[in-house]
Amino acid sequence: MIPLSIAISFAFYILNKSGVMTETPFEARAADTPLNSICRTIEIDLLQMLDTDEIPDVLPVMKGRFGVHFQN
């Protein structure tokens, strides 16, 4: 009974931790939404539609300890 209780408790603990992590997607952590790169892409697209010569560069993609993330 004890191993089953530990396994169920662990499953609920992991579900709680993943819920807390996805609860705030704009905290600039590695797994969060890359708002800077999304906004820069929208800005580049709009400037290209307006035929502007001064188009900024795309934000670089960085490889970190936990995989690929965008510059914040």
C-alpha positions in Angstrom: 0.0 0.0 0.0 2.9 2.4 0.8 4.5 2.1 -2.7 1.2 2.8 -4.4 0.6 5.8 -2.2 4.0 7.1 -3.0 3.5 6.6 -6.8 0.1 8.4 -6.7 1.5 11.2 -4.6 4.4 11.6 -7.0 2.1 11.8 -10.0 0.0 14.5 -8.4 3.1 16.4 -7.4 4.4 16.4 -11.0 1.0 17.5 -12.3 1.0 20.4 -9.8 4.5 21.5 -10.7 3.8 21.4 -14.5 0.6 23.4 -13.8 2.5 26.1 -11.9 5.1 26.3 -14.7 2.5 26.8 -17.4 0.4 29.1 -15.3 2.7 32.1 -16.1 4.0 31.9 -19.7 5.5 35.4 -19.8 8.2 35.2 -17.0 11.2 34.9 -19.5 12.1 31.4 -18.4 13.5 28.8 -20.9 10.1 27.1 -21.5 8.1 30.3 -21.8 6.6 32.1 -24.8 9.3 34.1 -26.7 7.5 37.4 -26.9 10.5 39.4 -28.1 11.1 37.2 -31.1 7.3 37.0 -31.9 7.1 40.8 -31.8 10.2 41.2 -33.9 8.9 38.8 -36.5 5.6 40.8 -36.7 7.5 44.0 -36.9 9.7 42.7 -39.8 6.6 41.4 -41.6 4.8 44.7 -41.3 7.8 46.7 -42.5 8.2 44.4 -45.5 4.6 44.9 -46.4 5.2 48.7 -46.2 8.2 48.3 -48.5 10.5 49.9 -46.0 14.3 49.8 -46.4 15.2 49.8 -42.7 14.3 46.3 -41.6 15.8 45.1 -38.4 17.6 41.8 -38.1 15.9 38.7 -36.8 16.7 37.9 -33.1 19.3 35.2 -32.7 18.4 31.8 -31.5 20.5 30.7 -28.6 21.2 27.1 -27.4 21.1 26.9 -23.7 21.4 24.2 -21.1 17.7 23.1 -21.6 17.6 23.3 -25.4 16.9 26.1 -27.9 15.5 29.3 -26.6 15.2 32.8 -28.0 16.9 35.9 -26.8 14.9 37.9 -24.3 
